[in-house]
Structures are given as C-alpha cells and as structure tokens.
C-alpha cells in the first residue's frame, strides 16, 4: 500500500502557524514523524490561510523545508497551476520523485497538468470531477477515469504514473457514496494494462462524523479488497495502519510471519 501522509497541510493549526511564521522546525518534525510511522510519501499543501498571490512562493518554501529532511516522494497538493509548478520543480530537483495532486477531468485542466507531469516525469492524481462537478455514479467516475488515462497517454505520461481518485464523499452527507466508490475502484483497475493506481483521500469520508477513526479504517480495508493501492491519510493512526497491514496480509500481498506488523514498520 502506497501511503501518502496528509499532515503537512496548512489547514492543520500547527502547520498553518509554522507556515505563517516561516518556521521550518514543526514542518520537518511532522515530515519525520509520518515517515517513521510508515508513510511512503508526504502530501504538501499550503492550505487556505495563505493569500492566492503568495501561494507559489510559499509552496516553494514549504517543499524546500521538507526536502532538507527527506528524499522520499512528495505529493504537491494545490489546484493552481503556477503554485503546482513551483512545488513540483522544487520537489523534483536531482531527479527525486514527485506526484501532482491533482487534476480534474476538464479537458483544458487535463492537458495543462499532464504536460507538467511529462515535463518533470511526475506521477499525477486525476480526480473524478469535471466541469459538471463531482461524478456521482460509478459509470460517470469511470468515464472521467478513462478520459484521464487517454490524456496521459496522449501527453506521453506512463499509465503506471497515473493515480485515479474516485472521490469518496462524507458518509454523514451521502451514505450511498462509499459503496459507489468501492464498486468504482474495482472497475478503474480494469481500464488498462498496466492498470492505473487508485487512490482516495480517506479523511474526507468521515468529515463531521463522531467515529472518524473507526469509519476510516473500516473503509480502508474494504477498499484494499476492491483493489485500492494508494491512500492519502494520517499514518500516525496506529489502529488504521494495523488494519491496513493485516488486510494486505490476508489478501496474500505480503508474506506472513508472527511479527508481520513489526516487519512492515521496519521495512
């Protein structure tokens, strides 16, 4: 499972305050904590407190701060093309791995962000959103997924660099949404050979709910069984990590040992 740690995000108070003060230490400490907990990559998001005009420069500063402590993959999270370019260019220096998070399925957006992915040999997350909004049905989500793969191929971006996000909505707003996403995951994995990756922003599922951790980890196990191979979530949630590791073991994706939980965290 490719885990993208979600915690370097200006929406969190500690990181937002660190960004405002241009204080690298809390940012770097959070990066190291998530990597120690087993994150494969780190999501980098300046948040909404930063004025739009300042976001490209702030993103560059934030990526520089994280790159001082890790050469792991960074997921640059912002809808603005110039902010994305600044973050990706900084993260990719020296040929280090980077993911564009994200593009929507609207044609002009697809073309612009796929060109950026090609330029920097970056991974790219494609959301099941287009000019009509968030796709509500499995068929609509799969159609946008197909459009995203076609755009990648046209731009020369390898399909194995594409991550499709079917977008899971908060369960307390739309209780049918999680089941639709589970069905969509299995269909997205059959769109091409090699198959695209499928990723979800897991925390969105439980927004506003009381039993957030229980909801998140239960859905994660269900989604892994359907074919999910990447997730943006909090790797510091030990119970969710244990559930994820165990799900992959039971699906024969890892080798059993009595210390399989410890083995995962030490790899």
N, C-alpha and C positions, 0 to 999 in steps of 0.2 A: 504494500500500500504506500502510495506517494503522499505523504502528509505535508501540507503547506501550513505552517504556523501562522495564525491570524493576529497575533498580539502586537505587532509593530504597526499600529494604526492610531492616528491622531484622534479617533473617536473615543479611545480609552483615555481616561483622565491623566494617568501617569505619563503616557507617551505624548499626549497633547501638550501637557505642561513642559515636557522636555523639549518638544519641537519649538514651542513659543520662546523658551529660554536659550535655544540652540545649545542644549546640554547633551552631549553625546553619551554620557555615562549610563543613564537609565535605559536608553535605546540599546546600547551594546550589552548591558546586563540582561535585558529581555531576549535579545538575539541568542545569547549563550545559553540561557535557561531553556529556551524552546529546542535548541539543537541537542542539548544534553538529554532532554525528555524524549528525543527520537524524531524530531521534525526532519523531513528530507529537504525542505525548502522553507523560505520565510517570505510571507506577504509583506509588502512595503506600501503603506497608504498614509498620505499626509493628513487625511481627514478633512473635515469641512470648516474648521476654525480658521484655516489659512485662506486669505483672500485669493480669488482665482488668479489674479495677475501675478501673485507671488509663488504660486504652486510649482512651476518648473524649477526655480532656484531652490526652493525648499526640498523638493524631491531629490534633487542632485545632492544636497547636503545630507539628507537622510540616508541615501544609498551609500554615500562616502563613509558615513559613520558606521554603517553595518559592515561594509566591505573591509574595514580595519580589523574586524574580528573573525570574519569567515569568508571562505571562497565557495561556500555552498550556493545552490541555485537560489536566486531571488525572484519573486513574483511581483512585478511592478503594477500597482493597483490604482488606476485613475482613468476616468473616461476622456480626459483631454489629450489630444494628440501631441502637443508640444511638451506637456508635463511627462507624458509617457516616453517621448523621445529622450528627454534629459535623463530620466531614470534608467531606461534601457541602455543608453550609451555608457553611462557610468558603471552600471552593473556588469556589462559585458566586456569591460576592459580586460585585456590579457586573455581573451577567449573564454572567460568564465560563463557559466550557464545562467540564463535568464528566461523568464516567462512573461509574456504580455497578458495582463489581466485587466481589461478584456476587450473584446469587440462584440458588437451586436450584429444581427443578421441583415441589417440595412446595407444595400449594395455599396454606397459610397464609403461607409464606415469599414466594411469588409475589405475593400480594395486598399484603403489607406493603411489600415493596421496590418494587413497581410504583407504589404510592401515593407513595412517596418520590420516584421518578423523575418522576412527574407534577407533584408539588409544586415541584420545582426545575428542571423542564424538562431533565432529565439523560438521557444515554444509559444503557443498562443491559445488562450481560452476564448471559446466562442459561446456566447450566451444565447439562450432560446428567446431572444427578444428581437423584434424588428420594428418598422415604422408603425405597426398596429399595436405594439405593446408586448407584454409578456405572453408567449404562446400558452394557451390553457389546456389543450388536448395533446395526447400522445402524438397523433398524426401531425399536428402543427409544429410540435417541438422537433420531431424527426425531420420534417421538411426543412426547417431552418438549419438543422444539423447537416443535411445533405448540401444545402447551399453553402455552408461554411467550408465543408470539405472540398467542394468544387472550386471555391475561391482560393483555397490553399494550394490546390493542385495547379491552378492557373498561374499563381504567383511564384510557383516553384518551392513552396514550403512543404516538406515531407509530412505525410499524414500522421506519422508517429510523433510529430511535434505538436499535433492539434489535440486540445482538450475541449470536449463539448460539455457544456453545463446546462442541464435541463431546467434549472432553477426551481428549487423547492420553496414554496410559499409558507408562511407561518400556519401551523396546523390549527391554531385557535381562530384563524380568519377563514380558512378553507380546508376542511377536513378531508376532502377528496384529493387534494393536491399531492400529498405524499405517495398515495397509491399510483397516481398517474406518473409520477417521476420514477417509481420503481419499474413500472412497465416500460417507460421510455428508455431507461438505462439499458435494458436487455436488447432493445431494438437498435439503439445507437451503436452498440458493439458489433452489429452485423452490417453496418453501412459500407465497409470497405475492408480490403485485405492488403496490408495490415490494418487492424482496427484502430480507430482513434481512441485516445484516452477519454474517460468520462469522469468528470469532477463535479462536486457540489460544494456550495458554500453552506456548510452544515448548520451553523448557528442561526441562520435565517429561519430554519424550521421551527425553532422554539421561541422566537421573539414574542415576548408578552406572556409566555406560559409560566406556570409555577415550577413544574418539574422539568426544568430545562435539560439538566444533565441526563436524566433517565430517557427523555424523549430523543435527545441527540444520539445517545449510544445505541438505543434500540433500532432507530432508523439506519444508523451506520452499518450495523450488522446485516440488516435486511438488504441494504443497497449493495454491500460487498457480495452477497449471494447472487444478486442480479447482474453483477459484472462491474460495479464501480471499482476503479483502481486509483483514484486520487480524491483527496478531500481537503478543503480549507477549514480548519477547526483549531481548537485550543489543545495543543499537545500536552499541556500541563494537567489536563483532566486524566488522572491515572486510571480511573474506572473505565472510561471510554477507551483509553489505549489498550487496557487489558482485554476488553470486549473485541476490539479490532484485531488484536494479535490472535485471539482464540478463534475468531471467525475464519481468518486466513488459514489457521492450522486445520480446522475441521473441513475446509474446502480443499485440503491437500496442496495448498500453495506454499507451505513451509514444512520442514521435517520435524516430527515430534521428538521431544526429549522432556524429561521430568522438569527441567528448568527452562522451558520454552519461553516464558515471559522474560526471564532474566537474559536469555540468549538474544532475544530481539533487541533489547535495550543496549546490549553491549556491541552489537554489530556495527 
